[in-house]
Amino acid sequence: QVQLVESGGGLVQAGGSLRLSCVASGSISSISTMAWYRQAPGKQRELVASISTGSRINYGDSVKGRFTISRESAPNTVYLQMNSLKPEDTAVYYCSLTDWQSRTWWGRGTQVTVSS
């Protein structure tokens, strides 16, 4: 079993920055992918960024050039540095971990609100 806890969300003006953190604990495989997803009201959850154990990184098209994902192994933590924030970035941001068997665990989410 894996537990994920996000932190760092809040209210920021357009053009500002936030840094999200997610700490994973429990029985974590040596090979895993951690990711950030977001979901705005009435919309589908979408991928923001992902990073593998070998540091292979993918970004959603809407955040390329503005957001940066990184991770540490001890404790197992994933970060999301968000710069040049836009009102359309407003959403609940969720952390996930996927292991080698394609099992996925989710955090409870943290709210990010960007004012215009």
Secondary structure as GFF3:
##gff-version 3
##sequence-region A 1 116
A	DSSP	beta_strand	2	7	.	.	.	ID=ss1
A	DSSP	beta_strand	10	13	.	.	.	ID=ss2
A	DSSP	beta_strand	18	26	.	.	.	ID=ss3
A	DSSP	beta_strand	32	39	.	.	.	ID=ss4
A	DSSP	beta_strand	46	52	.	.	.	ID=ss5
A	DSSP	beta_strand	57	59	.	.	.	ID=ss6
A	DSSP	beta_strand	67	73	.	.	.	ID=ss7
A	DSSP	beta_strand	76	82	.	.	.	ID=ss8
A	DSSP	three_ten_helix	87	89	.	.	.	ID=ss9
A	DSSP	beta_strand	91	99	.	.	.	ID=ss10
A	DSSP	beta_strand	104	106	.	.	.	ID=ss11
A	DSSP	beta_strand	110	115	.	.	.	ID=ss12
###
